[in-house]
Amino acid sequence: MTDASGLSTSQLISELESRLSYNLLCKFTSEQLEDYKAKFEYFKKTNSNKTYSTAAKGKALESLVTSLLSSSGGLFNVIENLHSSTNEIDQLVSLKKEKQFLTDIKKDEPVSTFKKYERFICECKNYGKSVGVTYVGKLIGLMTTHNVKFAILFSYHGITGKAGSWKDSEGLIKKYYLSRENESDRPCIIDFNCKDFEHILNGGNFLEIIDNKIDALRFDTDYRNFLKKK
């Protein structure tokens, strides 16, 4: 099968592999960037001012996450506050139908493909402290119940435990990741916090941040080791 240019499907995919970059895929329009910036500033404000309720902080984070996912190159469909008979998912995210071709693009590593974005869970926990093992355990249960191997945990302060530690939430996420022998089957939970949101405004992009954090999980190292120096 060929397209109007005479390229076969496999040749077209190969051509896309060489041309597509995360920066292009995740590019914000000027309007989207302004919207994201405004939501980020409000998100920070709710966490620096004690007059905001827990509910207001939670809504600010959910709004920021939806802005990020909806604006990142128009890649994703986002369903918010999805209720099942037993629980609620803050955001159920999937690649848009017209972006499904990206799952055929091969990357160097099995976990660094677009396959993980076909369907994944986002949970938002905007507490006044780092997210502990109790909630991470609940997220693992949510992933198991819904047969999802990839989830992003959005928060302001991040998770408990130091980078490289096998204790607290950091350690639990590592142990969960290693619970499957086949690397391509390993379940990933990614911590995405205030510093990562700010990195987007400073020129970073969502897909690269996620891949770097997965690499940090795989190689048991600090995510900052993968950041490109500007």
PyRosetta script that sets phi, psi and omega in degrees:
from pyrosetta import init, pose_from_sequence

init()
pose = pose_from_sequence("MTDASGLSTSQLISELESRLSYNLLCKFTSEQLEDYKAKFEYFKKTNSNKTYSTAAKGKALESLVTSLLSSSGGLFNVIENLHSSTNEIDQLVSLKKEKQFLTDIKKDEPVSTFKKYERFICECKNYGKSVGVTYVGKLIGLMTTHNVKFAILFSYHGITGKAGSWKDSEGLIKKYYLSRENESDRPCIIDFNCKDFEHILNGGNFLEIIDNKIDALRFDTDYRNFLKKK")
pose.set_psi(1, 133.3)
pose.set_omega(1, -179.9)
pose.set_phi(2, -126.1)
pose.set_psi(2, 160.3)
pose.set_omega(2, 176.1)
pose.set_phi(3, -99.7)
pose.set_psi(3, -168.9)
pose.set_omega(3, -176.2)
pose.set_phi(4, -63.9)
pose.set_psi(4, -22.7)
pose.set_omega(4, -179.3)
pose.set_phi(5, -84.3)
pose.set_psi(5, -6.5)
pose.set_omega(5, -179.4)
pose.set_phi(6, 90.1)
pose.set_psi(6, 2.1)
pose.set_omega(6, 180.0)
pose.set_phi(7, -84.3)
pose.set_psi(7, 140.8)
pose.set_omega(7, 173.4)
pose.set_phi(8, -74.0)
pose.set_psi(8, 168.0)
pose.set_omega(8, -179.9)
pose.set_phi(9, -58.6)
pose.set_psi(9, -45.1)
pose.set_omega(9, -179.7)
pose.set_phi(10, -64.7)
pose.set_psi(10, -36.6)
pose.set_omega(10, 178.3)
pose.set_phi(11, -69.4)
pose.set_psi(11, -37.4)
pose.set_omega(11, 178.8)
pose.set_phi(12, -65.0)
pose.set_psi(12, -43.6)
pose.set_omega(12, 178.4)
pose.set_phi(13, -62.7)
pose.set_psi(13, -41.0)
pose.set_omega(13, 177.7)
pose.set_phi(14, -62.1)
pose.set_psi(14, -38.8)
pose.set_omega(14, 178.1)
pose.set_phi(15, -65.9)
pose.set_psi(15, -41.2)
pose.set_omega(15, 178.7)
pose.set_phi(16, -63.8)
pose.set_psi(16, -38.5)
pose.set_omega(16, 179.5)
pose.set_phi(17, -57.6)
pose.set_psi(17, -38.8)
pose.set_omega(17, -176.7)
pose.set_phi(18, -79.8)
pose.set_psi(18, -21.9)
pose.set_omega(18, -174.3)
pose.set_phi(19, -101.7)
pose.set_psi(19, -33.0)
pose.set_omega(19, -175.0)
pose.set_phi(20, -75.8)
pose.set_psi(20, 138.8)
pose.set_omega(20, 174.4)
pose.set_phi(21, -130.1)
pose.set_psi(21, 156.5)
pose.set_omega(21, 178.6)
pose.set_phi(22, -60.9)
pose.set_psi(22, -35.7)
pose.set_omega(22, -179.9)
pose.set_phi(23, -61.9)
pose.set_psi(23, -38.9)
pose.set_omega(23, 178.7)
pose.set_phi(24, -72.8)
pose.set_psi(24, -42.5)
pose.set_omega(24, -177.6)
pose.set_phi(25, -64.6)
pose.set_psi(25, -33.9)
pose.set_omega(25, -174.1)
pose.set_phi(26, -101.2)
pose.set_psi(26, 11.6)
pose.set_omega(26, -174.2)
pose.set_phi(27, -63.2)
pose.set_psi(27, 130.2)
pose.set_omega(27, 175.7)
pose.set_phi(28, -88.0)
pose.set_psi(28, 147.3)
pose.set_omega(28, 166.6)
pose.set_phi(29, -76.7)
pose.set_psi(29, 165.9)
pose.set_omega(29, -179.9)
pose.set_phi(30, -61.7)
pose.set_psi(30, -37.4)
pose.set_omega(30, 179.0)
pose.set_phi(31, -67.4)
pose.set_psi(31, -41.3)
pose.set_omega(31, 178.6)
pose.set_phi(32, -64.3)
pose.set_psi(32, -39.9)
pose.set_omega(32, -180.0)
pose.set_phi(33, -64.9)
pose.set_psi(33, -40.8)
pose.set_omega(33, 178.2)
pose.set_phi(34, -64.8)
pose.set_psi(34, -40.7)
pose.set_omega(34, 178.2)
pose.set_phi(35, -63.9)
pose.set_psi(35, -44.5)
pose.set_omega(35, 179.3)
pose.set_phi(36, -62.9)
pose.set_psi(36, -44.1)
pose.set_omega(36, -179.3)
pose.set_phi(37, -61.1)
pose.set_psi(37, -43.8)
pose.set_omega(37, -180.0)
pose.set_phi(38, -63.2)
pose.set_psi(38, -42.6)
pose.set_omega(38, 179.6)
pose.set_phi(39, -68.5)
pose.set_psi(39, -35.3)
pose.set_omega(39, 177.6)
pose.set_phi(40, -66.5)
pose.set_psi(40, -42.9)
pose.set_omega(40, 179.1)
pose.set_phi(41, -63.1)
pose.set_psi(41, -38.7)
pose.set_omega(41, 177.9)
pose.set_phi(42, -68.4)
pose.set_psi(42, -39.0)
pose.set_omega(42, 176.2)
pose.set_phi(43, -57.4)
pose.set_psi(43, -46.2)
pose.set_omega(43, 178.3)
pose.set_phi(44, -65.2)
pose.set_psi(44, -39.3)
pose.set_omega(44, -178.6)
pose.set_phi(45, -62.5)
pose.set_psi(45, -41.7)
pose.set_omega(45, -179.2)
pose.set_phi(46, -66.2)
pose.set_psi(46, -22.5)
pose.set_omega(46, -179.7)
pose.set_phi(47, -93.9)
pose.set_psi(47, -11.4)
pose.set_omega(47, 179.4)
pose.set_phi(48, -104.8)
pose.set_psi(48, -6.7)
pose.set_omega(48, -177.9)
pose.set_phi(49, -121.3)
pose.set_psi(49, 117.7)
pose.set_omega(49, -175.0)
pose.set_phi(50, -70.0)
pose.set_psi(50, -8.9)
pose.set_omega(50, -178.9)
pose.set_phi(51, -75.6)
pose.set_psi(51, -15.4)
pose.set_omega(51, -179.6)
pose.set_phi(52, -81.8)
pose.set_psi(52, 136.2)
pose.set_omega(52, -179.6)
pose.set_phi(53, -75.2)
pose.set_psi(53, 165.4)
pose.set_omega(53, 176.3)
pose.set_phi(54, -59.9)
pose.set_psi(54, -38.9)
pose.set_omega(54, 179.1)
pose.set_phi(55, -64.1)
pose.set_psi(55, -40.9)
pose.set_omega(55, 179.6)
pose.set_phi(56, -65.6)
pose.set_psi(56, -39.6)
pose.set_omega(56, 177.5)
pose.set_phi(57, -63.4)
pose.set_psi(57, -42.2)
pose.set_omega(57, 179.6)
pose.set_phi(58, -63.4)
pose.set_psi(58, -43.5)
pose.set_omega(58, 179.4)
pose.set_phi(59, -64.7)
pose.set_psi(59, -37.8)
pose.set_omega(59, 179.4)
pose.set_phi(60, -62.6)
pose.set_psi(60, -41.7)
pose.set_omega(60, 179.1)
pose.set_phi(61, -68.2)
pose.set_psi(61, -45.6)
pose.set_omega(61, -179.6)
pose.set_phi(62, -60.7)
pose.set_psi(62, -39.8)
pose.set_omega(62, 178.8)
pose.set_phi(63, -64.9)
pose.set_psi(63, -40.7)
pose.set_omega(63, 178.8)
pose.set_phi(64, -65.6)
pose.set_psi(64, -42.7)
pose.set_omega(64, 179.9)
pose.set_phi(65, -63.7)
pose.set_psi(65, -44.3)
pose.set_omega(65, 178.5)
pose.set_phi(66, -61.7)
pose.set_psi(66, -40.0)
pose.set_omega(66, 177.3)
pose.set_phi(67, -62.5)
pose.set_psi(67, -43.9)
pose.set_omega(67, 179.6)
pose.set_phi(68, -61.9)
pose.set_psi(68, -49.4)
pose.set_omega(68, -175.7)
pose.set_phi(69, -70.0)
pose.set_psi(69, -37.5)
pose.set_omega(69, -178.3)
pose.set_phi(70, -73.6)
pose.set_psi(70, -27.5)
pose.set_omega(70, -174.8)
pose.set_phi(71, -93.9)
pose.set_psi(71, -15.5)
pose.set_omega(71, -175.3)
pose.set_phi(72, -73.2)
pose.set_psi(72, 75.1)
pose.set_omega(72, 177.4)
pose.set_phi(73, 71.6)
pose.set_psi(73, 10.8)
pose.set_omega(73, -178.2)
pose.set_phi(74, 62.5)
pose.set_psi(74, 32.9)
pose.set_omega(74, -176.0)
pose.set_phi(75, -79.8)
pose.set_psi(75, -30.4)
pose.set_omega(75, -164.6)
pose.set_phi(76, -117.9)
pose.set_psi(76, 147.4)
pose.set_omega(76, 162.9)
pose.set_phi(77, -93.2)
pose.set_psi(77, 137.0)
pose.set_omega(77, -178.5)
pose.set_phi(78, -124.9)
pose.set_psi(78, 119.4)
pose.set_omega(78, 173.7)
pose.set_phi(79, -106.4)
pose.set_psi(79, 120.4)
pose.set_omega(79, -175.6)
pose.set_phi(80, -96.1)
pose.set_psi(80, 147.0)
pose.set_omega(80, 172.8)
pose.set_phi(81, 49.2)
pose.set_psi(81, 59.9)
pose.set_omega(81, -179.6)
pose.set_phi(82, -85.6)
pose.set_psi(82, 120.8)
pose.set_omega(82, -177.6)
pose.set_phi(83, -99.3)
pose.set_psi(83, 135.9)
pose.set_omega(83, 170.5)
pose.set_phi(84, -115.5)
pose.set_psi(84, -173.6)
pose.set_omega(84, -178.8)
pose.set_phi(85, -70.8)
pose.set_psi(85, -18.1)
pose.set_omega(85, -174.9)
pose.set_phi(86, -120.7)
pose.set_psi(86, -19.7)
pose.set_omega(86, -175.7)
pose.set_phi(87, -158.9)
pose.set_psi(87, -176.5)
pose.set_omega(87, 178.8)
pose.set_phi(88, -129.7)
pose.set_psi(88, 138.0)
pose.set_omega(88, 175.7)
pose.set_phi(89, -106.9)
pose.set_psi(89, 126.3)
pose.set_omega(89, -178.1)
pose.set_phi(90, -60.9)
pose.set_psi(90, -50.7)
pose.set_omega(90, 176.3)
pose.set_phi(91, -143.1)
pose.set_psi(91, 125.4)
pose.set_omega(91, 171.0)
pose.set_phi(92, -102.6)
pose.set_psi(92, 119.9)
pose.set_omega(92, -170.3)
pose.set_phi(93, -119.6)
pose.set_psi(93, 142.0)
pose.set_omega(93, 177.9)
pose.set_phi(94, -146.8)
pose.set_psi(94, 156.6)
pose.set_omega(94, 173.9)
pose.set_phi(95, -65.8)
pose.set_psi(95, 139.0)
pose.set_omega(95, 175.2)
pose.set_phi(96, -64.0)
pose.set_psi(96, 152.5)
pose.set_omega(96, -176.9)
pose.set_phi(97, -54.4)
pose.set_psi(97, -41.3)
pose.set_omega(97, -176.9)
pose.set_phi(98, -75.1)
pose.set_psi(98, -7.2)
pose.set_omega(98, 177.9)
pose.set_phi(99, -104.5)
pose.set_psi(99, 2.0)
pose.set_omega(99, -176.1)
pose.set_phi(100, -62.6)
pose.set_psi(100, -23.7)
pose.set_omega(100, 179.6)
pose.set_phi(101, -60.4)
pose.set_psi(101, -22.7)
pose.set_omega(101, -178.7)
pose.set_phi(102, -64.1)
pose.set_psi(102, -24.1)
pose.set_omega(102, -179.6)
pose.set_phi(103, -68.7)
pose.set_psi(103, -14.9)
pose.set_omega(103, 178.0)
pose.set_phi(104, -87.5)
pose.set_psi(104, -9.3)
pose.set_omega(104, 179.7)
pose.set_phi(105, -78.7)
pose.set_psi(105, 126.0)
pose.set_omega(105, -176.0)
pose.set_phi(106, -92.0)
pose.set_psi(106, 132.2)
pose.set_omega(106, 172.9)
pose.set_phi(107, -104.7)
pose.set_psi(107, 175.6)
pose.set_omega(107, -176.8)
pose.set_phi(108, -67.0)
pose.set_psi(108, -29.3)
pose.set_omega(108, -175.5)
pose.set_phi(109, -119.9)
pose.set_psi(109, 146.6)
pose.set_omega(109, -177.1)
pose.set_phi(110, -62.9)
pose.set_psi(110, -29.2)
pose.set_omega(110, -178.5)
pose.set_phi(111, -88.1)
pose.set_psi(111, -8.1)
pose.set_omega(111, -177.5)
pose.set_phi(112, -100.9)
pose.set_psi(112, 38.0)
pose.set_omega(112, 177.6)
pose.set_phi(113, -108.2)
pose.set_psi(113, 172.6)
pose.set_omega(113, 178.1)
pose.set_phi(114, -79.9)
pose.set_psi(114, -4.5)
pose.set_omega(114, -179.0)
pose.set_phi(115, -55.8)
pose.set_psi(115, -38.0)
pose.set_omega(115, -176.7)
pose.set_phi(116, -65.1)
pose.set_psi(116, -19.9)
pose.set_omega(116, -178.5)
pose.set_phi(117, -90.9)
pose.set_psi(117, -0.4)
pose.set_omega(117, 179.0)
pose.set_phi(118, -58.4)
pose.set_psi(118, -41.7)
pose.set_omega(118, 176.6)
pose.set_phi(119, -158.4)
pose.set_psi(119, 123.1)
pose.set_omega(119, 178.8)
pose.set_phi(120, -149.4)
pose.set_psi(120, 165.8)
pose.set_omega(120, -175.3)
pose.set_phi(121, -107.6)
pose.set_psi(121, 138.9)
pose.set_omega(121, 170.7)
pose.set_phi(122, -120.0)
pose.set_psi(122, 130.6)
pose.set_omega(122, 177.2)
pose.set_phi(123, -121.5)
pose.set_psi(123, 138.5)
pose.set_omega(123, -176.2)
pose.set_phi(124, -115.5)
pose.set_psi(124, 122.3)
pose.set_omega(124, 178.4)
pose.set_phi(125, -131.7)
pose.set_psi(125, 95.0)
pose.set_omega(125, -177.3)
pose.set_phi(126, -98.0)
pose.set_psi(126, 71.6)
pose.set_omega(126, 179.7)
pose.set_phi(127, -88.5)
pose.set_psi(127, 173.9)
pose.set_omega(127, 175.2)
pose.set_phi(128, -85.5)
pose.set_psi(128, 9.5)
pose.set_omega(128, 179.7)
pose.set_phi(129, -151.8)
pose.set_psi(129, 174.2)
pose.set_omega(129, 179.5)
pose.set_phi(130, -65.4)
pose.set_psi(130, 150.6)
pose.set_omega(130, -177.1)
pose.set_phi(131, -78.5)
pose.set_psi(131, 125.4)
pose.set_omega(131, -174.8)
pose.set_phi(132, -91.8)
pose.set_psi(132, -178.0)
pose.set_omega(132, -173.9)
pose.set_phi(133, -65.9)
pose.set_psi(133, -28.5)
pose.set_omega(133, -179.0)
pose.set_phi(134, -59.4)
pose.set_psi(134, -47.6)
pose.set_omega(134, -179.4)
pose.set_phi(135, -73.0)
pose.set_psi(135, -37.6)
pose.set_omega(135, 177.6)
pose.set_phi(136, -59.0)
pose.set_psi(136, -40.2)
pose.set_omega(136, 176.5)
pose.set_phi(137, -61.1)
pose.set_psi(137, -39.5)
pose.set_omega(137, 177.3)
pose.set_phi(138, -65.3)
pose.set_psi(138, -37.6)
pose.set_omega(138, 178.3)
pose.set_phi(139, -66.2)
pose.set_psi(139, -39.4)
pose.set_omega(139, 176.0)
pose.set_phi(140, -60.4)
pose.set_psi(140, -41.8)
pose.set_omega(140, 177.1)
pose.set_phi(141, -63.1)
pose.set_psi(141, -38.8)
pose.set_omega(141, 178.5)
pose.set_phi(142, -64.4)
pose.set_psi(142, -42.4)
pose.set_omega(142, 178.7)
pose.set_phi(143, -65.1)
pose.set_psi(143, -40.9)
pose.set_omega(143, 179.9)
pose.set_phi(144, -65.3)
pose.set_psi(144, -44.8)
pose.set_omega(144, -179.8)
pose.set_phi(145, -59.2)
pose.set_psi(145, -40.8)
pose.set_omega(145, -175.1)
pose.set_phi(146, -100.4)
pose.set_psi(146, 9.6)
pose.set_omega(146, 176.4)
pose.set_phi(147, 53.3)
pose.set_psi(147, 50.4)
pose.set_omega(147, 179.3)
pose.set_phi(148, -115.0)
pose.set_psi(148, 133.1)
pose.set_omega(148, -176.2)
pose.set_phi(149, -101.5)
pose.set_psi(149, -3.5)
pose.set_omega(149, -176.3)
pose.set_phi(150, -136.9)
pose.set_psi(150, 130.9)
pose.set_omega(150, 179.0)
pose.set_phi(151, -146.2)
pose.set_psi(151, 149.8)
pose.set_omega(151, 176.6)
pose.set_phi(152, -119.3)
pose.set_psi(152, 128.8)
pose.set_omega(152, 179.2)
pose.set_phi(153, -104.2)
pose.set_psi(153, 105.3)
pose.set_omega(153, -178.4)
pose.set_phi(154, -91.7)
pose.set_psi(154, 136.8)
pose.set_omega(154, 178.3)
pose.set_phi(155, -159.4)
pose.set_psi(155, 176.6)
pose.set_omega(155, 175.6)
pose.set_phi(156, -87.0)
pose.set_psi(156, -49.9)
pose.set_omega(156, -172.6)
pose.set_phi(157, -93.0)
pose.set_psi(157, -6.8)
pose.set_omega(157, -177.5)
pose.set_phi(158, 83.6)
pose.set_psi(158, -159.3)
pose.set_omega(158, -175.9)
pose.set_phi(159, -108.7)
pose.set_psi(159, 163.3)
pose.set_omega(159, 178.0)
pose.set_phi(160, -75.4)
pose.set_psi(160, 151.5)
pose.set_omega(160, -179.8)
pose.set_phi(161, 101.5)
pose.set_psi(161, 144.2)
pose.set_omega(161, 179.4)
pose.set_phi(162, -85.8)
pose.set_psi(162, 153.8)
pose.set_omega(162, 175.7)
pose.set_phi(163, -57.8)
pose.set_psi(163, 131.3)
pose.set_omega(163, -178.5)
pose.set_phi(164, 90.7)
pose.set_psi(164, -7.5)
pose.set_omega(164, -178.9)
pose.set_phi(165, -84.2)
pose.set_psi(165, 152.5)
pose.set_omega(165, 174.9)
pose.set_phi(166, -106.7)
pose.set_psi(166, 16.8)
pose.set_omega(166, 180.0)
pose.set_phi(167, -109.6)
pose.set_psi(167, 169.4)
pose.set_omega(167, 174.0)
pose.set_phi(168, 56.9)
pose.set_psi(168, -155.1)
pose.set_omega(168, -177.2)
pose.set_phi(169, -65.2)
pose.set_psi(169, -37.5)
pose.set_omega(169, 178.1)
pose.set_phi(170, -55.6)
pose.set_psi(170, -47.4)
pose.set_omega(170, -179.3)
pose.set_phi(171, -68.9)
pose.set_psi(171, -39.2)
pose.set_omega(171, 179.9)
pose.set_phi(172, -62.9)
pose.set_psi(172, -40.4)
pose.set_omega(172, 178.5)
pose.set_phi(173, -63.8)
pose.set_psi(173, -39.2)
pose.set_omega(173, 177.8)
pose.set_phi(174, -65.0)
pose.set_psi(174, -44.9)
pose.set_omega(174, -179.2)
pose.set_phi(175, -63.8)
pose.set_psi(175, -38.9)
pose.set_omega(175, 177.5)
pose.set_phi(176, -64.5)
pose.set_psi(176, -41.7)
pose.set_omega(176, 178.9)
pose.set_phi(177, -60.7)
pose.set_psi(177, -39.7)
pose.set_omega(177, -177.2)
pose.set_phi(178, -84.0)
pose.set_psi(178, 4.2)
pose.set_omega(178, -178.0)
pose.set_phi(179, -73.4)
pose.set_psi(179, -8.7)
pose.set_omega(179, 175.9)
pose.set_phi(180, -118.5)
pose.set_psi(180, 135.6)
pose.set_omega(180, -176.8)
pose.set_phi(181, -72.5)
pose.set_psi(181, -42.1)
pose.set_omega(181, -179.2)
pose.set_phi(182, -76.1)
pose.set_psi(182, 122.0)
pose.set_omega(182, -175.0)
pose.set_phi(183, -58.0)
pose.set_psi(183, -38.5)
pose.set_omega(183, -178.2)
pose.set_phi(184, -70.0)
pose.set_psi(184, -14.9)
pose.set_omega(184, 179.4)
pose.set_phi(185, -98.0)
pose.set_psi(185, -3.6)
pose.set_omega(185, -174.1)
pose.set_phi(186, -71.0)
pose.set_psi(186, 132.9)
pose.set_omega(186, 179.4)
pose.set_phi(187, -79.1)
pose.set_psi(187, 133.9)
pose.set_omega(187, -177.6)
pose.set_phi(188, -114.1)
pose.set_psi(188, 130.9)
pose.set_omega(188, 167.4)
pose.set_phi(189, -115.9)
pose.set_psi(189, 123.4)
pose.set_omega(189, -177.6)
pose.set_phi(190, -109.5)
pose.set_psi(190, 128.3)
pose.set_omega(190, 175.9)
pose.set_phi(191, -84.4)
pose.set_psi(191, 122.2)
pose.set_omega(191, 179.5)
pose.set_phi(192, -126.3)
pose.set_psi(192, 111.6)
pose.set_omega(192, -171.9)
pose.set_phi(193, -121.9)
pose.set_psi(193, -170.3)
pose.set_omega(193, -173.9)
pose.set_phi(194, -55.9)
pose.set_psi(194, -39.4)
pose.set_omega(194, -179.9)
pose.set_phi(195, -63.2)
pose.set_psi(195, -35.4)
pose.set_omega(195, 179.5)
pose.set_phi(196, -71.8)
pose.set_psi(196, -40.6)
pose.set_omega(196, 175.3)
pose.set_phi(197, -58.5)
pose.set_psi(197, -42.3)
pose.set_omega(197, -179.3)
pose.set_phi(198, -68.2)
pose.set_psi(198, -34.4)
pose.set_omega(198, 178.3)
pose.set_phi(199, -60.2)
pose.set_psi(199, -33.5)
pose.set_omega(199, 176.5)
pose.set_phi(200, -60.2)
pose.set_psi(200, -44.3)
pose.set_omega(200, -179.7)
pose.set_phi(201, -67.7)
pose.set_psi(201, -23.9)
pose.set_omega(201, -178.4)
pose.set_phi(202, -93.8)
pose.set_psi(202, 14.8)
pose.set_omega(202, 174.3)
pose.set_phi(203, 108.6)
pose.set_psi(203, -4.3)
pose.set_omega(203, 176.6)
pose.set_phi(204, -75.5)
pose.set_psi(204, 169.8)
pose.set_omega(204, 176.1)
pose.set_phi(205, -136.4)
pose.set_psi(205, 154.2)
pose.set_omega(205, -171.0)
pose.set_phi(206, -57.0)
pose.set_psi(206, -49.9)
pose.set_omega(206, -175.2)
pose.set_phi(207, -63.2)
pose.set_psi(207, -41.3)
pose.set_omega(207, -179.9)
pose.set_phi(208, -66.8)
pose.set_psi(208, -40.8)
pose.set_omega(208, 178.0)
pose.set_phi(209, -59.7)
pose.set_psi(209, -45.7)
pose.set_omega(209, -178.7)
pose.set_phi(210, -63.8)
pose.set_psi(210, -46.6)
pose.set_omega(210, 179.6)
pose.set_phi(211, -61.6)
pose.set_psi(211, -39.8)
pose.set_omega(211, 178.0)
pose.set_phi(212, -63.9)
pose.set_psi(212, -38.6)
pose.set_omega(212, 179.9)
pose.set_phi(213, -70.8)
pose.set_psi(213, -34.2)
pose.set_omega(213, 175.3)
pose.set_phi(214, -66.2)
pose.set_psi(214, -41.2)
pose.set_omega(214, 176.8)
pose.set_phi(215, -61.6)
pose.set_psi(215, -40.4)
pose.set_omega(215, 177.9)
pose.set_phi(216, -62.2)
pose.set_psi(216, -37.5)
pose.set_omega(216, 177.4)
pose.set_phi(217, -68.3)
pose.set_psi(217, -43.4)
pose.set_omega(217, -179.1)
pose.set_phi(218, -63.3)
pose.set_psi(218, -43.5)
pose.set_omega(218, -174.0)
pose.set_phi(219, -98.6)
pose.set_psi(219, 8.0)
pose.set_omega(219, 175.9)
pose.set_phi(220, 52.2)
pose.set_psi(220, 56.2)
pose.set_omega(220, -178.7)
pose.set_phi(221, -139.8)
pose.set_psi(221, 177.5)
pose.set_omega(221, -179.5)
pose.set_phi(222, -78.2)
pose.set_psi(222, 132.0)
pose.set_omega(222, 179.3)
pose.set_phi(223, -54.0)
pose.set_psi(223, -33.9)
pose.set_omega(223, -176.9)
pose.set_phi(224, -63.1)
pose.set_psi(224, -19.7)
pose.set_omega(224, 177.7)
pose.set_phi(225, -66.2)
pose.set_psi(225, -19.5)
pose.set_omega(225, -177.4)
pose.set_phi(226, -99.0)
pose.set_psi(226, -4.3)
pose.set_omega(226, -179.2)
pose.set_phi(227, -71.2)
pose.set_psi(227, 134.2)
pose.set_omega(227, 177.0)
pose.set_phi(228, -79.1)
pose.set_psi(228, 134.3)
pose.set_omega(228, 177.4)
pose.set_phi(229, -78.2)
pose.set_psi(229, 127.5)
pose.set_omega(229, -178.4)
pose.set_phi(230, -76.5)
pose.dump_pdb("model.pdb")
